[in-house]
Amino acid sequence: DGLFLCHPGWSAVGHIVHNWKARWFILRQNTLVYYKLEGGRRVTPPKGRIFLDGCTITCPCLEYENRPLLIKLKTQTSTEYFLEACSREERDAWAFEITGAIHAGQPGKVQQLHSLRNSFKLPPHISLHRIVDKMHDSSTGIRSSPNMEQGSTYKKTFLGSSLVDWLISNSFVASRLEAVTLASMLMEENFLRPVGVRSMGAIRSGDLAEQFLDDSTALYTFAESYKKKISPKEEINLSTVELSGMVVKQGYLAKQGHKRKNWKVRRFVLRKDPAFLHYYDPSKEENRPVGGFSLRGSLVSALEDNGVPTGVKGNVQGNLFKVITKDDTHYYIQASSKAERAEWIEAIKKLT
């Protein structure tokens, strides 16, 4: 149970109520029961009930610009309820429990929700340019405004947690973990930049997943280079033959660079006949690899999960594997989970 500000929105008869009221909510199986509060105590009997069978839930709900902590419930009779939590953590915890109650009769759906909550997989054909263009949209984009941190005011900034909410609300990602990964990619490719002490401190971390903060105290802004034309990429020596193989697996993985040893997310594509592994820069519109290598005679192996393995720079650890090519070039790659690492290693081994 817990406290929400409650706003019954459009009802079945089309009447709208504009005021927000504090209500005490209790989740009971497939029903949300709510009570009036007087003197800090709930008043019985209940003020009302929301039956969750057939309900749809929207979280985060961004329909009210100045209320970022909303959950929206729409009942089978098309009545809409807007519930405002006290914190982002409380909002997300309630949304997770309510969603579980809505799908309580579908064990498979509940299991899917649990896996999605910790999901790290991004769609295979995500366009960073399209996301940034939509972020700049004057009506549906993310709103920049002056924000304060430690006595300083930063103009045209937005909160880390607000960007995460926006990415989920616009269906670019399925979970907060995915949104943090995607936001880190936008920052790594100079579409966004951190502003202020809190967010600037985070980018010193070597781990890509920890460079962007899902936090209401971390500030970010659009990078000035956003509108710059993409400079023509230096041609890499790719024959049409090595790109002609059949695609057997693709997905996003983090890769350590060979020169600066920094980590970047790349879209990897595994092909057979001939066997090649190519990687693409997701910030570029052209569908051309930025690198790749033949798998013939290569070795692939998992790296230890305890501590930072030899050859890996920065505080990057866990779910790592290494590919050593026939000419003894070492590629260090990080998957999002042990299961995903195992899938990639198995797929690559079949082609070496």
NUBAKOL-894882 format. One line per 3 residues: number of its first residue (from 0); for each residue x, y, z of C-alpha. Coordinates in steps of 0.1 Angstrom, whole numbers, plus 5000, padded with zeros to 4 digits. Example, Ala and Ser with C-alpha at 12.3 -4.5 7.8 and 13.67 -1.06 7.14 Angstrom:
BEGIN
0> 5123/4955/5078 ~ 5137/4989/5071
! end
This chain:
BEGIN
0> 5000/5000/5000 ~ 5010/5036/4996 ~ 5001/5073/4990
3> 4994/5088/4956 ~ 4980/5120/4942 ~ 4950/5108/4922
6> 4934/5125/4892 ~ 4904/5107/4876 ~ 4907/5119/4840
9> 4882/5114/4812 ~ 4855/5091/4824 ~ 4831/5069/4803
12> 4806/5098/4800 ~ 4832/5123/4789 ~ 4834/5144/4821
15> 4868/5156/4832 ~ 4878/5164/4867 ~ 4907/5189/4870
18> 4917/5186/4907 ~ 4943/5163/4922 ~ 4937/5147/4955
21> 4958/5127/4980 ~ 4945/5091/4982 ~ 4958/5060/5000
24> 4960/5030/4977 ~ 4961/4993/4984 ~ 4967/4967/4957
27> 4946/4936/4963 ~ 4949/4908/4936 ~ 4931/4923/4906
30> 4918/4955/4923 ~ 4933/4989/4934 ~ 4914/5001/4964
33> 4918/5038/4974 ~ 4908/5058/5006 ~ 4904/5094/5016
36> 4930/5108/5041 ~ 4921/5129/5071 ~ 4947/5139/5097
39> 4972/5116/5080 ~ 4950/5085/5084 ~ 4929/5067/5059
42> 4891/5070/5062 ~ 4870/5038/5059 ~ 4851/5026/5040
45> 4871/5029/5007 ~ 4864/5059/4985 ~ 4866/5038/4954
48> 4880/5008/4935 ~ 4898/5004/4902 ~ 4893/4969/4887
51> 4924/4959/4869 ~ 4910/4931/4846 ~ 4914/4944/4811
54> 4932/4976/4822 ~ 4960/4991/4803 ~ 4989/5008/4821
57> 5012/5036/4808 ~ 5044/5042/4827 ~ 5061/5066/4824
60> 5032/5088/4814 ~ 5043/5122/4800 ~ 5009/5137/4793
63> 5013/5163/4821 ~ 5045/5183/4814 ~ 5051/5193/4851
66> 5042/5159/4865 ~ 5069/5135/4855 ~ 5061/5108/4881
69> 5027/5096/4867 ~ 5011/5062/4861 ~ 4981/5062/4838
72> 4955/5034/4841 ~ 4927/5030/4815 ~ 4899/5006/4825
75> 4878/4984/4802 ~ 4851/5011/4804 ~ 4876/5037/4791
78> 4879/5056/4824 ~ 4914/5070/4828 ~ 4931/5074/4862
81> 4963/5093/4866 ~ 4983/5084/4898 ~ 5013/5106/4909
84> 5040/5090/4930 ~ 5064/5107/4954 ~ 5096/5094/4936
87> 5106/5077/4904 ~ 5116/5045/4923 ~ 5081/5044/4940
90> 5064/5050/4907 ~ 5082/5022/4889 ~ 5078/4998/4917
93> 5040/5004/4918 ~ 5038/5001/4880 ~ 5056/4968/4880
96> 5033/4954/4907 ~ 5001/4967/4890 ~ 5013/4953/4856
99> 5018/4919/4873 ~ 4983/4921/4888 ~ 4968/4929/4854
102> 4985/4899/4839 ~ 4982/4876/4869 ~ 4962/4850/4849
105> 4990/4848/4823 ~ 5021/4832/4839 ~ 5041/4835/4807
108> 5034/4872/4805 ~ 5045/4878/4841 ~ 5077/4859/4834
111> 5083/4881/4803 ~ 5077/4912/4824 ~ 5104/4901/4849
114> 5129/4895/4821 ~ 5121/4928/4804 ~ 5127/4947/4837
117> 5163/4936/4835 ~ 5166/4937/4797 ~ 5197/4950/4781
120> 5190/4942/4745 ~ 5185/4970/4720 ~ 5166/4966/4687
123> 5190/4954/4659 ~ 5183/4983/4636 ~ 5181/5014/4659
126> 5189/5048/4643 ~ 5206/5073/4666 ~ 5199/5101/4641
129> 5162/5094/4641 ~ 5161/5093/4679 ~ 5179/5126/4682
132> 5157/5142/4656 ~ 5127/5132/4676 ~ 5143/5145/4708
135> 5145/5179/4691 ~ 5109/5179/4680 ~ 5092/5211/4695
138> 5060/5193/4705 ~ 5069/5157/4713 ~ 5106/5160/4720
141> 5124/5163/4754 ~ 5120/5197/4769 ~ 5151/5216/4779
144> 5149/5242/4807 ~ 5172/5259/4833 ~ 5182/5236/4861
147> 5203/5242/4892 ~ 5231/5221/4907 ~ 5251/5231/4937
150> 5242/5267/4934 ~ 5249/5270/4897 ~ 5222/5274/4870
153> 5226/5256/4837 ~ 5204/5267/4808 ~ 5188/5244/4783
156> 5194/5212/4802 ~ 5173/5181/4811 ~ 5175/5155/4838
159> 5190/5120/4832 ~ 5159/5103/4846 ~ 5137/5125/4823
162> 5156/5113/4792 ~ 5152/5076/4804 ~ 5114/5082/4809
165> 5112/5098/4774 ~ 5130/5069/4756 ~ 5107/5044/4773
168> 5076/5064/4766 ~ 5085/5067/4729 ~ 5091/5029/4727
171> 5127/5032/4717 ~ 5136/5008/4746 ~ 5118/4984/4769
174> 5135/4990/4802 ~ 5154/5016/4822 ~ 5186/4995/4818
177> 5182/4996/4780 ~ 5175/5033/4781 ~ 5207/5040/4801
180> 5227/5020/4775 ~ 5211/5039/4746 ~ 5217/5073/4763
183> 5254/5063/4769 ~ 5256/5056/4732 ~ 5241/5090/4723
186> 5267/5106/4746 ~ 5296/5085/4733 ~ 5287/5095/4698
189> 5286/5132/4708 ~ 5248/5138/4704 ~ 5245/5146/4741
192> 5270/5159/4767 ~ 5270/5159/4805 ~ 5266/5192/4824
195> 5276/5199/4860 ~ 5295/5180/4886 ~ 5272/5149/4890
198> 5270/5139/4854 ~ 5306/5149/4845 ~ 5319/5127/4873
201> 5301/5096/4859 ~ 5318/5097/4825 ~ 5351/5090/4841
204> 5339/5054/4847 ~ 5352/5029/4822 ~ 5320/5010/4821
207> 5297/5022/4793 ~ 5266/5012/4812 ~ 5276/5035/4841
210> 5285/5066/4821 ~ 5250/5079/4819 ~ 5231/5085/4851
213> 5194/5076/4854 ~ 5191/5102/4881 ~ 5170/5134/4889
216> 5202/5152/4900 ~ 5223/5146/4868 ~ 5221/5172/4841
219> 5226/5168/4803 ~ 5222/5189/4772 ~ 5224/5185/4734
222> 5259/5186/4720 ~ 5266/5216/4697 ~ 5279/5193/4671
225> 5244/5177/4665 ~ 5237/5197/4633 ~ 5271/5192/4618
228> 5272/5173/4585 ~ 5287/5138/4589 ~ 5322/5139/4575
231> 5329/5113/4549 ~ 5343/5082/4565 ~ 5377/5070/4554
234> 5372/5040/4531 ~ 5379/5007/4547 ~ 5391/4978/4526
237> 5360/4957/4522 ~ 5354/4934/4494 ~ 5318/4926/4482
240> 5327/4890/4488 ~ 5330/4892/4525 ~ 5297/4911/4528
243> 5279/4885/4506 ~ 5276/4858/4532 ~ 5243/4849/4549
246> 5236/4867/4582 ~ 5233/4842/4610 ~ 5234/4866/4640
249> 5234/4903/4648 ~ 5230/4925/4678 ~ 5246/4952/4699
252> 5278/4946/4718 ~ 5304/4968/4734 ~ 5339/4967/4718
255> 5373/4980/4730 ~ 5391/5001/4705 ~ 5426/4992/4693
258> 5442/5026/4695 ~ 5427/5046/4724 ~ 5414/5015/4741
261> 5380/5032/4748 ~ 5348/5012/4748 ~ 5320/5018/4723
264> 5287/5001/4714 ~ 5287/4986/4679 ~ 5262/4966/4660
267> 5278/4933/4652 ~ 5268/4912/4622 ~ 5279/4876/4619
270> 5279/4861/4584 ~ 5287/4826/4570 ~ 5299/4815/4536
273> 5323/4833/4539 ~ 5326/4835/4577 ~ 5331/4871/4588
276> 5323/4892/4618 ~ 5316/4929/4609 ~ 5307/4958/4632
279> 5288/4990/4624 ~ 5287/5024/4640 ~ 5250/5030/4651
282> 5255/5068/4649 ~ 5260/5067/4612 ~ 5232/5066/4587
285> 5251/5047/4560 ~ 5248/5009/4563 ~ 5285/5003/4559
288> 5308/4984/4584 ~ 5335/5004/4603 ~ 5355/4972/4607
291> 5354/4934/4604 ~ 5376/4903/4602 ~ 5376/4868/4588
294> 5368/4841/4613 ~ 5387/4814/4595 ~ 5414/4802/4619
297> 5402/4825/4647 ~ 5400/4816/4684 ~ 5371/4827/4706
300> 5369/4824/4744 ~ 5351/4838/4775 ~ 5371/4859/4799
303> 5369/4856/4837 ~ 5341/4875/4854 ~ 5360/4883/4886
306> 5379/4915/4882 ~ 5393/4932/4851 ~ 5409/4907/4827
309> 5444/4912/4813 ~ 5443/4933/4781 ~ 5411/4951/4791
312> 5414/4988/4798 ~ 5392/5007/4824 ~ 5368/4993/4850
315> 5351/4970/4825 ~ 5343/4936/4837 ~ 5317/4908/4834
318> 5303/4891/4803 ~ 5335/4897/4783 ~ 5349/4875/4756
321> 5379/4877/4732 ~ 5384/4868/4696 ~ 5420/4863/4683
324> 5422/4863/4645 ~ 5445/4843/4624 ~ 5469/4873/4622
327> 5470/4875/4660 ~ 5448/4906/4663 ~ 5429/4906/4697
330> 5393/4919/4699 ~ 5378/4924/4734 ~ 5340/4924/4734
333> 5314/4927/4761 ~ 5279/4912/4759 ~ 5249/4923/4780
336> 5246/4890/4799 ~ 5263/4857/4804 ~ 5236/4840/4783
339> 5241/4864/4754 ~ 5279/4860/4756 ~ 5274/4822/4755
342> 5252/4826/4724 ~ 5278/4847/4705 ~ 5307/4824/4714
345> 5288/4793/4703 ~ 5277/4810/4670 ~ 5313/4822/4663
348> 5329/4788/4671 ~ 5307/4771/4645 ~ 5323/4793/4619
351> 5360/4792/4629
! end
